[in-house]
């Protein structure tokens, strides 16, 4: 879920965590996941520990739910340790290229809305976006919306592709939520791709599918570590 870094040095929170509740629906299948990103200092100077964890439940028609756990831990350069922040922008295009995948994103501010998080009201900045995700299997288009706190931390995300939808909402965090608490350099550094939450959710979902050890919902399964 880390944002793609630019040449700007990261100067935001060096540690903390975010947890999102994610649901995906399509082709008669419903998946519900809890995704947590945590960044903590490493014993190595200039390095941080990025940890991702996902607990996913899969529901198929006429079948009992199955559950899976997925975890990832890796040392990263502290200058590129990113949480899912979306800097205040009016309209921008982004591109991201990785192994066998290219993402072209268009995002623009669409207004504001009110939301309550942990008993406190916030004025969210709303955005609309479109994504063209190109892999060896072709290109898929995703459209949706994002809402961000005054600190620019992503609060919620909704995306639609073909007949499927994915939604994510922040459920807990140790990061600041009010305006002025996120450093301007953090906003600039995060601008590489403002829809990191969507990319992270897709990546974790794919990782779970590739390494799934299914069991009846509620049954503990071994974690899968990737380095």
N, C-alpha and C positions, 0 to 999 in steps of 0.2 A: 504494500500500500504506500510505499514511499514515493514521493513525487520525483519526477526526473529532474536532475540537478542542472543548473546553468553554470556559467563561470563565476557567478556571484557567490562569495563565501557565506556559508550558512551561519547565522548568529541567533537562531531561535533557541527554544528549550533544548538543553543537552540531554535531558532525560524526562520520562513521563510515559503515559499510556493512554490509549483510546480503545474503546470497545463499541462495535457496531452490531446491531441485529440486522441480518440480511435475509430476504426471502426472494426466491426465484420461481417463476411459474411458466410452464410451456409444455406443449405436447402431452397434456394430461399428467404432468409430473410437477410436484411441489417440493422445493428444497428450502429448508430453514437453517440458517447458520448463525453462530456467534463468532465474530472475528475480532481478535485483540492484537494490537500492535504495541510493543513495548520497546523503548530504547533506554539502555542503562550504560553507565561508563564502563569501559574495559580497563583491565590492568595494564594494557599497552597504551602508551602515550599517543594521543591523536586518533585513537580507535574507540568506537562505541559498539555495543552489542545490540543488534536488531533482532527482535524475536517476534514471530507471528504465530498465532494459534487459532485454529478453527474447529469448532464442534458442529457437525452438520448432520441433519436428519433428512432422509429422503423418503418421500411418500409417493407410491405408485398405485394406480387403480387396482383394487381387489388384492392387494398385498399388504402385509404388515410393514410398518415403518422400519427402516434400517438406519443405523447411526454410524458415524465415522469421526475420528479425530485426526487432525493434521497439525504438525508443528514444524517450525522452521527457525533456525538460529544461526546467525552469521555475524562475524566482525566486519564492520564497515568503517570507512573514513568518517570521522566526526564532522568534517566540513560538509558532508553530503547527507547527514542524518536528517531525514525529513518525515514530518507528520503530514496528514492530509489537510493542508491549508490551501485555500483558494484565494489568491490576492484579488483585491478590488480592481476589476477591469470592466471596460464598457463593451469591448468587442475585439477579440483576438483569435488568430489561428495558430495552432501548435502542431508539431509533428514529433513522433517518437518512433525510433527504430530499435528493434531487438532481434534476437535470433529467430528467424523465420516469421517475424511479425512486424508490420508497419502500421502505426495509428496516426491518422490525420484528424485533428479535432478543431471544431469551430465553436466558440463559446461567447455569449454576450449577456450583459446584465439585463434583467427583465422587470425589475421592481423590488419591492420589499414586502415582507409579511411578518406576522406576529406568531411566536411559538413559545411554549412553556417547557423549560427543561429543568428537572429536579426542583420544581416548585417556584422557579423564577422566570419572569417574562423577558424575552429578548426580541429585538427587531432584527430579523434575518434579511440578508441580501440575497435575492433570488436570481438565478441564472438559467438560461436555456442553452442546450448544446446539441451538436450532432457529431458522430464519430464514424469514420470509415476505417474498419479494421481489416487489413489485408494479410492473409496467410497463404500458405501453399494450396489451400483448399478454395481460395477465391476471396472476395470482398464482402463483408457484411456491414450494414449501416445500422447504427444505434442512435436514437434520439432520446432526449430526456431533460430533466431539470435538476438543479442543485440548489440547496439553501445553505448559507454560511453564517456563522455567528459574527458579531462585530469584530472579534479577533481574527476573523477569516478562517477559523477552523470549520471544516465541513460538518454540518448538522444532519442533512438528509440528502438522499440521492434517489432518483427514479429514472430507469432507462428501459426503452422498448426496442426490441429487434424482432422483425417478422411477427410471429404470434406470441412471443415470449416477453416477459417483463422481469426486471430485477429491481428491488427496493432495498435501501439501507438507511438506518436511522441510528444516530449516536445514542448509546444508553449510559455510558459513564466515561469520565476522563479526569485526568489530573492536570490538564493543560488550561491556560487562561481562556476565558470566553468573551471578555469585554474589550471594547475598543481601546487601542493604545498599548495593550499588553503584549502584543505580538510585534517584534521588532521589524522596522521597514525592510531591513536586509533579508529577513526571513521571507517576507512577502515576495521580494524580487527573486530570491533563490527558488521559491516554490513555483514560480511562473513557468517552469519548463513544461509542466502538464497539470492543469488544475483539476483534472478529473481522475486523480490517482486512486481514489476510493473504488471507482468502477473497475479500473485495471487490476487492482489488488484483489477484488472480489472474484473477478473472472479467473485470475491466476490461481488463487487458492482453491476455487471450485474444480479447476482442471487438475490440480495436484491431488485433491482428494479422490477424484474419479480414477486417476491412474494408479493410486496406491490403496484403494479402498479395501478394508477388511470389514465386511458388513456383519451386523448382528441385530438382534431385536432392540428396539429403542429402549434406552435406559441401561443397556449393557456396556460396560467399560471396554474399550478397545485399546490396543497398544498405540502409542504415539508413533509417528513416522518422522524421523529427523532427516533433513536435507541440508547438505553443506556444499 
